[in-house]
Each structure stands twice: as structure tokens, then as C-alpha cells.
């Protein structure tokens, strides 16, 4: 082949490739445009943006999201350094808009295209370029952007500090003033001033923000904010040298200094004994005249070395708690005063009751998400539905990793059982809705409910309804899941569940199949006995439970240890019996009429079906309805109606599993008689 022919062939091939590429990148839907450039912004603050500015990383983003359809506000998730991070699309330039800009189109045309950007969807192609919103801001730093950032941080700081930290701030200020400016008085009395203070509490409760605010307020004191992570080094002794440098520089300066070590628990594990020893040694070497106070913050107090907490070191501890209802109201009102909205006080209170267990940082995250909801809907003011949508995405940080997705089940979805529902409402809802009434009567709310009864009688469904209707933080635990082959892990799992429940109180812990972990101590194994003892300790031990209700379900109440069923633990033992005729009627209505099953008019009598299903559990009645529908399809796959004959056939197939002996056992348990 000649060189001319080769060139001609190569040219034709390249044209063919270009045509194929253009065909592949052409959106299927004509309303979907091609994206020329996407500007994305990270949703989390724990990401180092400097690592992402490299063009290879941005190209990686494009490759991972190739052929995806996005719009303004869409969220893209990428795995970065082994961890998943989410980014929101904040700006889009379409291919047509880019061309019009190059051709210097009219202002009116550009405005029209900008409007289309907000409304349309766009396809990510190989020609799409990615940009980070923060990158442009970093490159174009000016005083105005700095002021805006500082103002934004100041607002967030103010909101978090409203979450009930004024008492802690006052206490810390008093300690610092005494130790840094009035240390001579200690010398005269023969005492040493406070050298170290430990701030403990859940993440997001304002420990770090309070220190930052105090550094602005106490101008006469030099605050040195130390990132503890920097001490973790592969080189032996490097971390210890850095710790010594911080102390030496602070002492040499001669100024009143606060050394603030954030997240001190990071260096308190067994592999960092050298770091802890160095920190202890440096605190011990501090003299009264050094005018240096060490303040450490932690969200995991149990990880702190006991030697570090003893007298003369971090001997003063200031606790931070999750904000109460009124404190969350203060944050919401402070935020809403700064923006346009149409919410009244009743709306704010209703929203607040859905924020149980939220830390100050969680509330700020919710407000940020609410603002994004408003922008997404292109509304001028914040509305109640923006908060409701945001609450679907933001949860209390204390239960994020163990919060289960509970299907939405309402009381109306459970046929009958009116007496059972009323008892549960009294135990769970009344203390929250009428706390003054309980205080006036001098009575304490109940700690626990044990639901027992035959299998398939809606016990677990009732628990799901509690989760939905109460709007409390709901921690669901299956008994068998708590067991571990490693010694001590099962007890640790129990402790962690109760710790999280206390953290995000008011809350509900639901133990399904509790008979798996709470059997009588005379017949159980060593592991289950240790788990039971741990559970008893958590329920009414020294620490106690406040605003935490335990709900448990079992089919075998006879094997549960009697220590659990006594008053003060499971105060209410509620029998969930097989459905009576009224319950069966409601269950049939929910499954037939509620699901819009096409039944033959005049052929089916629900009252008659209610009588025919005597002795069946709720789950078995639901199965009968499903079997009737399947039988109708078996006769004719194009069948449009379900007949009485189909239901009679289904009842003949599904046999009741609840026996008279089983019911007698539950009756004996209710009467505190011995099982046989």
C-alpha cells in the first residue's frame, strides 16, 4: 500500500472514529444536553482539597461518572484514598453555552441559557471537565472572600455555642484566669494552680468551637491550637520531639499560654505509649511561673490513659452534653432570624421534636441541608417542607452508624390491638408530651416494655410503629447479633448500644428475640450470662437511664430471667394475643381494601372471612390474602378479580400454627404460674 493510500485510509479511519464517538456521546433523550464543565463542591469538611487539585484526580472524577445524567444539586460519590466522599454539583456549563460564550452571544441569550441550566439535565461525557469550587476561590483569594468565609464561620460558631456551653465556658475561663494570672495566691496557700483541664463530650457539642471563641475573647492569653494527628509518625521519636517543642516554645515566650490538644484520644492507644509518657512528663515539668495551662479535648473519654487524668495533670474535667430541647430551639430561632421563612412557633417546636440527640454541629448540618433544599426548589423563603426533607438526610451523629432504616409503619397500619396501642402510648409518648404532669404527680417514667405472645401477632410491627410514630431515635438490635466468639465483645456491644442511646436521648432501644440473650441464669451459657449481667447493670446500674425506653419482644417469655421482668426494669409486660374478630376484620380490610385488591363485587364478605380465620395470627391472615391473589392468577394469568372461592382455597392451604397448649402457657405466665 502506498503512503498516499495509507494517509487516506488513516484519515478515513479517524473520521469514522470521531463519528462513532460523537454518536456514543449523544444523549438518548433530546432534552438531555452534554455537560462541558461541572463545578463540584465537597459535602464534608474532613477532606484535604489540596490533594484534589491535581488534574489527574479531576480526570478520575470524570471517568468514574462517565455517562451519568446530572442536574444542579446532584450528588456524586467517589472513593478517595480508600474512603468515600460526596460532592454536590454547584455549577454546570453546557456545550451549547460554552460555544455561545466563545461566539460572544447577546446578554439576553446567555440569561436564557443560564435559566435552562437550572432546569435541564446534563450528560457527563469524555469531553466534560471537572472543577472544584474551592480551587477557584483559593486561586482568587481577596479580602472580600476572606471576610465572607470568616463571617460564615462566625455564624456557625455562634450557632454551635448556643447549644448550652455557656456554663462550661464560664467554668473554663475561671480556671484559666486563676492559673495564669492569680497563681501567686496559690503559692501563699501552699497549693499548685491547675496545670491541665480535660474537655469531654460527644463530637459536635462545641468543645473546639468554644476554645476558638475564647481565643478571640481573651486577648491577653495566647492560645496555641495543636492538631494531635501530627504527632503520629513512622519515625521513632519524631512525635515526642514535636510535643517537647510545643511545651518549650510556650514556656520560653513568657506569655500566658493555653496549649489546646484537640482529639487527645488519638495518641492514647497502646501503640503510642511513648507519646503519652512524653506528654505526662512535660505536664509534670510545668512550674507555676511558666504560666502555661494544657487543655485537652476528647469525644472518647474511656480511651484516655488513667495516668494522664490523675491529680496534678488533667485533673479537672469539664463535661459537654447534647443540647436540650430549649437549646435547640435557641439555635433554630437564631438561624431563622437571619433568613426569610414562613414558619411559626408550632412548626419550629414540631421540627425540634424530630431532632432528638442532635449535637450543635448536627443542627448546623441540618440548617445547611435546609438551605440547599430551598436553593434546589428555587424558593425565596425557607418552608417547613425544606426542614422535613433535610431531616431525611441528617441524623444524630451519635447513632449514624447503628441507626437502622425502619420501614414507615403507622398505628393505622396495625389492625385492632387498641388496648395494646394505648398502653404503649402511655409508656413512651406521655412522658415526652406531658413531663410536667409526671413531675406534679411525683412519678418516674417506665424504663421498659416486654411484648410477648405467639409468633406472627404483630410484636415487631408494633415496634416499627413506635419508631415511626414517636419520632424518637430508634436503635434496633437483634438478640443473636450481639454474640461474638471473642471474650468480652458481646458485653462491649451491649455497653455501646446503651451508651449511644443515652447520648441521643430521648430514644428507644428495641431488642428483638430478647430470649436469645436473656435466658435464665440456671440454664444459660457463660457468654449469655455475662451479657445478661451487663444488660441488668445498664438498665438500673450506677449510671442509670434517663429518657431511654427499652422495648423487647419474645415468643418465649418463660425462659427469660426473672431479674429482667421485675418492676424497675421491664415495668410493663404486655401480652399481644392472637387477633380477635375485630382485629381480624381490620387486618383483612388493610390487606384487601388498603392494597386495592380487585375483588369481585358482591361476592366477598369480609365479615364472613373474619369468622373463618378464627385462630389465625396476623401474619397468617396476611399470607391468606396473598395466597388468594396467587390462586386467582393460577386459574388465569390475565384474571382481573379475586373471588370468594380463591379465599376459601387459600384458607384451606394456610393452617394456623397457634395451639391451645401455647395459649395456655402465655396465660400461665400472665398469672405468674409455673410453666409446665
C-alpha positions in Angstrom: 0.0 0.0 0.0 1.4 3.4 -1.0 1.9 6.2 1.6 -0.9 8.2 0.0 -3.3 5.3 0.4 -2.2 4.9 4.0 -2.8 8.5 4.7 -6.1 8.3 3.0 -7.1 5.2 4.9 -5.8 6.7 8.2 -7.8 9.8 7.6 -11.0 7.9 6.8 -10.5 5.8 10.0 -10.0 8.8 12.2 -13.2 10.4 10.8 -15.0 7.2 11.4 -13.8 7.1 15.0 -14.9 10.6 15.5 -18.3 9.9 14.1 -18.7 6.8 16.4 -17.5 8.8 19.4 -20.0 11.6 18.7 -22.8 9.0 18.2 -21.9 7.3 21.5 -21.8 10.6 23.5 -25.0 11.9 22.0 -27.7 11.7 24.7 -30.6 9.4 24.0 -33.2 11.9 25.4 -33.2 15.0 23.3 -33.9 17.1 26.4 -30.6 16.0 28.0 -27.7 18.2 27.0 -24.0 17.5 27.1 -22.1 19.0 30.0 -18.9 20.9 29.0 -17.9 21.7 32.6 -19.0 20.6 36.0 -18.1 22.6 39.2 -18.4 20.4 42.3 -18.2 21.1 46.0 -17.4 18.6 48.8 -20.2 17.9 51.3 -17.8 17.1 54.2 -15.1 19.3 55.8 -12.7 16.4 56.6 -11.2 16.4 53.1 -7.9 18.0 52.1 -8.7 19.9 49.0 -5.0 20.4 48.2 -4.8 16.7 47.3 -7.6 17.0 44.8 -6.4 20.0 42.8 -4.3 17.7 40.6 -5.7 17.3 37.1 -5.3 13.5 37.3 -7.7 13.4 40.2 -10.3 15.6 38.4 -9.9 13.3 35.3 -10.5 10.4 37.6 -13.8 12.0 38.7 -14.9 12.3 35.1 -14.0 8.7 34.3 -15.9 7.4 37.3 -19.0 9.4 36.5 -18.9 8.9 32.7 -22.4 8.7 31.0 -24.2 9.7 34.2 -27.0 12.2 33.9 -26.8 15.1 36.4 -28.5 18.4 37.2 -27.8 21.3 39.6 -27.8 20.0 43.1 -27.0 16.4 42.1 -24.6 14.4 44.5 -21.7 12.4 43.1 -19.8 10.0 45.3 -16.2 9.0 44.7 -13.7 6.7 46.6 -10.7 8.9 47.5 -7.7 7.3 49.3 -9.9 4.3 50.3 -12.7 6.5 51.8 -16.0 7.5 50.1 -16.6 11.3 49.7 -19.7 13.0 48.3 -19.7 16.2 46.1 -22.6 18.4 45.1 -22.9 19.8 41.6 -23.0 23.6 42.1 -22.5 24.9 38.6 -22.9 23.5 35.1 -21.7 24.8 31.7 -23.4 23.1 28.8 -21.7 22.5 25.5 -24.0 24.9 23.7 -23.5 27.6 26.4 -19.7 27.2 26.0 -20.0 27.7 22.3 -22.2 30.7 22.7 -19.8 32.3 25.1 -17.0 31.8 22.6 -19.1 33.4 19.9 -19.9 36.3 22.3 -23.7 35.8 22.2 -26.1 38.5 23.4 -26.7 39.0 27.1 -30.4 38.0 26.7 -29.5 34.8 25.1 -26.9 34.0 27.8 -29.6 34.6 30.5 -32.0 32.2 28.7 -29.2 29.6 28.6 -28.5 30.1 32.3 -32.1 29.6 33.1 -32.1 26.3 31.1 -29.0 25.2 33.1 -31.1 25.4 36.3 -33.9 23.4 34.9 -32.3 20.8 32.5 -30.4 17.6 32.9 -26.9 17.0 31.5 -24.8 14.1 30.4 -21.2 13.6 31.5 -19.1 12.7 28.5 -15.3 12.3 27.9 -15.2 16.0 26.9 -16.6 17.1 30.3 -14.1 18.9 32.5 -14.4 18.9 36.3 -13.5 21.8 38.6 -13.6 22.2 42.4 -15.5 25.2 43.7 -12.9 25.8 46.4 -10.0 25.7 43.9 -11.2 28.8 42.2 -11.7 30.6 45.5 -8.2 29.6 46.6 -6.6 30.9 43.5 -8.6 34.2 43.5 -8.2 35.0 47.2 -9.1 38.5 48.1 -10.2 40.3 51.2 -13.9 40.1 50.4 -13.9 36.3 50.1 -11.9 36.1 53.4 -14.4 38.3 55.2 -17.3 36.2 53.8 -15.6 33.0 55.0 -14.9 34.4 58.4 -18.5 35.7 58.7 -19.8 32.2 57.8 -17.5 30.5 60.3 -18.5 33.1 62.9 -22.2 32.4 62.4 -21.7 28.6 62.6 -19.6 29.1 65.7 -22.3 31.2 67.3 -25.0 28.7 66.5 -23.0 25.8 67.9 -22.1 27.7 71.1 -25.8 28.4 71.6 -26.1 24.6 72.2 -25.7 25.0 76.0 -22.0 25.6 76.5 -22.2 28.9 78.4 -21.8 27.1 81.8 -18.7 25.2 80.5 -17.2 28.4 79.0 -17.6 30.3 82.3 -16.0 27.4 84.3 -13.0 27.1 81.9 -12.5 30.9 82.0 -12.4 30.9 85.8 -9.8 28.1 85.8 -7.6 29.8 83.2 -7.7 33.2 85.0 -6.8 31.7 88.3 -3.9 29.6 86.9 -2.5 32.2 84.5 -3.0 35.5 86.4 -3.6 34.7 90.1 -1.0 31.9 90.7 0.7 33.9 93.4 -2.4 33.3 95.6 -1.9 29.5 95.2 1.7 29.8 96.3 0.8 31.6 99.5 -1.7 28.9 100.4 0.8 26.1 99.6 -1.2 24.8 96.6 -0.4 24.5 92.9 -2.6 26.0 90.2 -4.4 23.8 87.7 -2.0 22.6 85.1 -4.3 20.6 82.9 -8.0 20.6 82.0 -9.9 17.9 80.1 -12.9 18.7 78.0 -15.0 15.6 77.3 -18.2 15.1 75.4 -19.7 13.8 72.1 -18.3 15.1 68.9 -20.0 18.3 67.7 -21.0 19.6 71.1 -18.9 22.7 70.8 -15.6 21.9 72.6 -13.3 23.1 69.9 -15.6 26.0 68.8 -15.7 27.2 72.4 -11.8 27.3 72.6 -11.7 29.3 69.3 -14.3 31.7 70.6 -12.3 32.2 73.8 -9.1 32.8 71.9 -10.8 35.8 70.3 -12.3 37.0 73.6 -9.3 36.6 75.9 -6.8 38.8 74.1 -4.3 38.7 77.0 -3.9 35.0 76.6 -2.0 33.2 73.8 -4.0 30.2 72.5 -2.0 27.5 70.7 -4.3 25.1 68.9 -2.5 21.8 68.4 -3.6 19.1 65.9 -2.9 15.8 67.7 -2.7 13.9 64.4 0.7 15.5 63.6 2.3 13.5 66.4 1.6 10.2 64.7 4.8 9.5 62.8 6.5 6.4 61.4 9.9 7.7 62.5 10.7 6.7 66.1 10.8 9.7 68.5 9.7 12.3 66.0 6.2 12.7 67.6 7.8 13.0 71.0 10.1 15.8 69.8 7.2 17.8 68.5 5.4 17.5 71.8 8.5 18.8 73.6 8.9 21.7 71.1 5.3 22.9 71.8 6.0 23.0 75.6 9.4 24.6 75.3 8.3 27.3 73.0 5.3 28.1 75.2 7.5 28.3 78.3 10.2 30.5 76.6 7.6 33.0 75.4 6.8 34.1 78.9 3.3 34.9 77.8 0.2 33.4 79.5 -0.4 30.4 77.2 -3.1 27.8 76.6 -1.9 24.7 74.8 -5.0 23.1 73.3 -4.7 19.5 72.2 -7.8 18.5 70.2 -8.8 14.8 69.9 -6.3 13.8 72.5 -7.6 10.2 72.5 -5.9 9.7 69.1 -2.5 9.3 70.8 -3.7 7.4 73.8 -3.7 3.8 72.4 -1.2 1.1 73.3 0.9 1.8 70.2 1.7 5.4 71.4 2.9 4.8 74.9 6.0 7.0 74.2 3.8 10.0 73.2 1.6 9.7 76.3 4.7 9.4 78.5 6.2 12.5 76.9 3.0 14.4 77.4 2.8 13.4 81.0 6.4 14.3 81.6 6.0 17.7 80.1 2.9 18.5 82.2 4.8 17.4 85.3 7.7 19.7 84.5 5.4 22.8 84.3 6.1 25.3 87.1 3.8 28.0 88.5 5.9 30.7 86.9 5.7 29.1 83.4 2.1 30.4 83.1 1.1 27.5 80.7 -2.1 25.6 81.0 -2.8 22.4 79.0 -6.3 21.9 77.7 -7.3 18.7 76.0 -10.5 17.7 74.2 -11.9 14.3 73.6 -15.0 12.6 72.4 -13.8 9.2 73.7 -13.1 9.6 77.4 -12.6 5.9 78.1 -9.6 5.8 75.8 -7.7 8.4 77.8 -4.8 7.0 79.8 -5.6 6.9 83.6 -2.1 8.2 84.4 -2.9 11.3 82.3 -6.1 12.0 84.3 -4.6 11.7 87.8 -4.2 14.7 90.1 -1.6 17.3 89.0 -2.1 16.6 85.3 -5.5 16.6 83.6 -7.2 16.6 86.9 -10.1 19.0 86.1 -12.8 17.6 83.8 -15.5 19.7 82.1 -18.3 17.7 80.5 -20.2 18.7 77.4 -23.7 17.3 76.7 -26.0 17.0 73.8 -28.2 20.2 73.7 -31.7 20.0 75.3 -35.0 21.0 73.6 -34.8 24.7 74.6 -31.2 25.0 73.5 -32.0 23.5 70.1 -34.9 26.0 69.9 -32.4 28.8 70.5 -30.2 27.7 67.7 -33.2 27.4 65.3 -34.6 30.8 66.2 -31.1 32.4 65.9 -30.8 31.0 62.4 -34.3 31.8 61.3 -33.9 35.4 62.4 -31.2 35.8 59.8 -33.2 34.5 56.9 -36.7 34.7 55.3 -39.1 31.9 56.3 -42.8 31.3 56.9 -42.5 29.0 60.0 -44.5 29.7 63.2 -43.5 28.6 66.7 -45.6 25.4 66.4 -43.7 24.4 63.3 -40.4 25.1 65.0 -41.4 23.0 68.0 -42.5 20.1 65.7 -39.2 20.3 63.9 -37.3 20.4 67.2 -39.0 17.2 68.5 -37.6 15.4 65.4 -34.1 16.5 66.3 -33.6 14.4 69.5 -30.0 13.6 70.1 -28.7 16.3 67.7 -25.4 18.0 68.7 -24.8 21.6 67.9 -22.8 20.5 64.8 -25.7 18.3 63.8 -28.1 21.2 64.0 -25.8 23.3 61.8 -25.6 20.5 59.3 -29.4 20.3 59.2 -29.6 24.1 58.6 -27.1 23.8 55.8 -29.1 21.0 54.2 -32.3 23.0 54.6 -30.7 25.9 52.7 -29.7 23.5 49.9 -33.3 22.2 49.8 -34.5 25.8 49.3 -32.0 26.5 46.6 -32.9 23.3 44.9 -36.6 24.3 44.7 -35.6 27.9 43.8 -37.7 29.4 46.6 -37.2 32.8 48.1 -38.0 31.7 51.6 -37.5 28.6 53.8 -40.6 26.5 54.3 -41.5 23.7 56.6 -41.1 21.0 53.9 -37.4 22.1 53.4 -36.7 21.1 57.0 -38.7 17.8 56.6 -36.7 16.9 53.5 -33.4 17.8 55.2 -34.3 15.6 58.3 -34.4 12.6 55.9 -30.7 13.1 55.2 -29.3 14.4 58.5 -29.4 12.2 61.6 -27.9 12.5 65.1 -24.2 11.8 64.8 -24.3 9.6 67.9 -26.4 6.9 66.1 -25.5 7.3 62.5 -23.6 4.0 62.2 -26.2 2.0 64.1 -29.4 3.7 63.1 -31.5 1.3 61.1 -33.7 2.1 58.2 -37.1 1.3 59.7 -40.0 0.9 57.2 -42.6 3.5 57.8 -45.3 1.8 59.8 -48.1 3.8 61.5 -50.6 2.7 64.1 -53.3 2.7 61.5 -51.4 0.0 59.6 -51.8 -2.4 62.5 -55.4 -3.7 62.6 -57.0 -3.7 66.1 -55.0 -4.1 69.3 -56.4 -0.8 70.6 -55.6 -1.7 74.3 -52.0 -2.7 73.5 -51.5 0.6 71.5 -52.9 2.7 74.4 -50.6 1.0 76.9 -47.5 1.7 74.7 -48.5 5.3 74.1 -48.8 5.8 77.9 -45.3 4.5 78.5 -43.5 6.1 75.6 -45.4 9.2 74.4 -46.9 10.6 77.7 -43.6 11.3 79.5 -42.4 13.3 76.5 -45.6 15.2 75.8 -46.6 15.7 79.5 -43.4 15.9 81.6 -45.0 18.4 84.0 -47.8 16.1 84.8 -45.4 13.3 85.8 -43.4 15.8 87.9 -46.6 17.0 89.5 -47.7 13.5 90.4 -44.2 12.6 91.7 -43.8 9.6 89.4 -41.0 8.4 87.3 -41.5 7.2 83.6 -41.3 3.5 83.0 -38.0 2.0 81.8 -39.1 -0.9 79.7 -41.8 -2.8 77.9 -41.8 -6.5 77.2 -44.1 -7.6 74.3 -44.8 -11.3 74.5 -47.2 -13.5 72.6 -47.5 -16.1 69.8 -45.4 -15.8 66.6 -46.9 -13.6 63.9 -49.0 -11.4 66.1 -47.5 -8.0 65.2 -45.0 -7.6 68.0 -42.2 -6.5 65.7 -44.6 -4.5 63.6 -45.7 -2.7 66.8 -42.0 -1.8 67.4 -41.8 -0.3 63.9 -44.9 1.8 64.6 -43.2 3.0 67.8 -40.2 4.1 65.8 -42.4 5.9 63.2 -45.0 7.5 65.5 -42.8 8.6 68.4 -40.2 10.2 66.1 -37.5 9.3 68.7 -34.1 7.9 67.9 -34.7 4.2 67.4 -31.9 1.7 68.0 -33.0 -1.8 66.8 -31.0 -4.8 68.0 -31.5 -8.5 67.2 -30.5 -10.6 70.2 -28.4 -13.2 68.3 -26.4 -10.5 66.6 -24.8 -9.4 69.9 -22.9 -12.6 70.4 -19.3 -12.8 69.5 -16.7 -15.6 69.6 -14.2 -13.2 71.3 -14.4 -12.9 75.1 -15.8 -9.6 76.2 -17.0 -8.4 72.8 -20.7 -9.3 73.5 -20.7 -7.3 76.7 -18.9 -4.4 74.9 -21.7 -4.5 72.2 -24.4 -4.1 74.9 -22.5 -1.2 76.6 -22.1 0.5 73.3 -25.8 0.3 72.4 -26.8 1.8 75.8 -24.1 4.5 75.5 -25.4 5.6 72.2 -29.0 5.5 73.5 -28.0 7.8 76.4 -26.1 10.0 74.0 -29.1 10.6 71.7 -31.8 10.5 74.3 -34.8 10.6 74.3 -34.5 7.3 72.5 -35.9 3.8 72.2 -33.9 0.6 72.2 -35.7 -2.4 70.6 -34.4 -5.9 71.4 -36.0 -8.4 69.0 -35.8 -12.0 70.1 -34.6 -11.0 73.6 -34.9 -14.6 74.7 -31.6 -15.2 72.9 -29.6 -13.1 75.3 -31.7 -13.0 78.5 -32.3 -16.6 79.4 -32.4 -17.8 83.0 -29.0 -18.0 84.6 -29.5 -21.6 85.7 -29.7 -22.8 82.2 -27.7 -20.4 80.1 -24.0 -20.4 78.9 -21.2 -18.3 80.3 -21.4 -15.9 77.4 -25.2 -15.3 77.7 -24.9 -15.0 81.5 -22.2 -12.2 81.1 -24.4 -10.5 78.5 -27.4 -10.7 80.8 -25.5 -9.2 83.8 -24.2 -6.4 81.6 -27.8 -5.7 80.5 -29.1 -5.6 84.1 -26.2 -3.2 85.0 -27.0 -0.9 82.1 -30.7 -0.8 82.9 -30.5 0.2 86.5 -26.9 0.5 87.4 -25.0 3.4 88.9 -25.2 5.5 85.7 -28.9 4.8 85.2 -31.2 5.6 82.3 -32.8 8.9 81.6 -35.2 9.4 78.7 -34.3 6.0 77.3 -37.1 3.4 77.0 -36.3 -0.3 76.3 -38.8 -2.3 74.2 -38.3 -6.1 73.8 -40.2 -8.8 72.0 -40.2 -12.5 72.6 -42.3 -15.6 71.8 -40.8 -17.5 74.8 -41.3 -15.4 78.0 -40.9 -18.4 80.2 -37.2 -18.7 79.6 -36.4 -15.0 80.3 -34.5 -14.4 83.6 -36.8 -13.2 86.3 -34.4 -10.4 87.2 -35.3 -8.7 83.9 -39.1 -9.0 84.4 -39.3 -7.5 87.9 -40.5 -3.9 88.4 -37.9 -1.2 87.8 -36.7 -2.9 84.6 -39.4 -4.2 82.3 -42.2 -2.5 84.2 -44.9 -3.4 81.7 -45.3 -6.9 80.5 -47.8 -6.6 77.6 -49.4 -9.7 76.1 -50.0 -9.5 72.4 -52.7 -12.2 71.8 -53.9 -13.7 68.6 -56.2 -11.2 66.8 -59.9 -11.3 67.9 -62.7 -10.9 65.3 -62.4 -7.1 65.4 -58.6 -7.3 64.8 -59.1 -9.9 62.0 -61.6 -7.6 60.3 -59.2 -4.7 60.4 -56.3 -6.8 59.2 -58.4 -8.1 56.2 -59.5 -4.5 55.4 -55.9 -3.2 55.4 -54.7 -6.1 53.2 -57.6 -6.2 50.8 -59.0 -2.7 50.6 -55.8 -0.9 51.6 -53.8 -2.6 48.9 -56.7 -2.1 46.4 -57.0 -5.8 45.6 -59.6 -6.2 42.8 -62.2 -8.4 44.5 -65.4 -9.5 42.8 -68.2 -7.1 43.7 -70.9 -8.7 45.9 -69.0 -12.0 46.1 -66.7 -11.3 49.0 -67.9 -10.7 52.6 -65.1 -9.5 54.9 -67.2 -10.2 58.0 -67.6 -13.9 56.9 -63.8 -14.1 56.3 -63.2 -12.7 59.7 -65.1 -15.6 61.3 -63.4 -18.2 59.0 -59.9 -17.1 60.1 -60.5 -17.6 63.9 -57.3 -18.9 65.5 -55.0 -17.4 62.8 -52.3 -14.9 63.6 -52.0 -11.6 61.8 -49.1 -12.8 59.7 -51.1 -15.9 58.6 -54.1 -13.7 57.7 -51.8 -11.6 55.5 -50.5 -14.8 53.9 -54.1 -15.9 53.2 -54.8 -12.7 51.3 -51.6 -13.2 49.2 -52.4 -16.8 48.5 -55.9 -15.9 47.4 -54.4 -13.5 44.8 -51.9 -16.1 43.6 -54.7 -18.7 43.3 -56.7 -16.3 41.1 -53.6 -15.9 38.8 -53.2 -19.6 38.7 -56.6 -20.0 37.2 -56.0 -17.3 34.7 -52.8 -15.2 34.5 -54.9 -12.4 33.0 -57.5 -12.7 35.8 -58.9 -9.3 36.8 -60.7 -10.2 40.0 -60.3 -12.3 43.2 -63.3 -14.3 44.2 -64.6 -15.9 47.4 -63.5 -19.2 46.0 -59.9 -18.0 45.9 -60.0 -17.1 49.6 -61.6 -20.4 50.6 -58.8 -22.2 48.8 -56.2 -20.1 50.5 -57.7 -20.7 53.9 -57.5 -24.5 53.2 -53.8 -24.2 52.3 -52.7 -22.0 55.2 -53.0 -23.8 58.5 -53.0 -22.0 61.9 -49.9 -22.6 63.9 -51.1 -21.3 67.3 -52.1 -24.2 69.5 -54.2 -24.3 72.7 -51.1 -25.5 74.7 -49.2 -22.4 73.5 -52.0 -20.1 74.6 -52.3 -21.8 78.0 -48.5 -21.2 78.6 -49.0 -17.5 77.9 -52.0 -17.4 80.2 -50.0 -19.1 83.0 -47.1 -16.6 82.5 -49.6 -13.7 82.9 -50.9 -15.2 86.1 -47.3 -15.8 87.4 -47.8 -19.5 87.5 -45.1 -22.1 86.9 -44.7 -23.3 83.3 -45.2 -26.9 82.6 
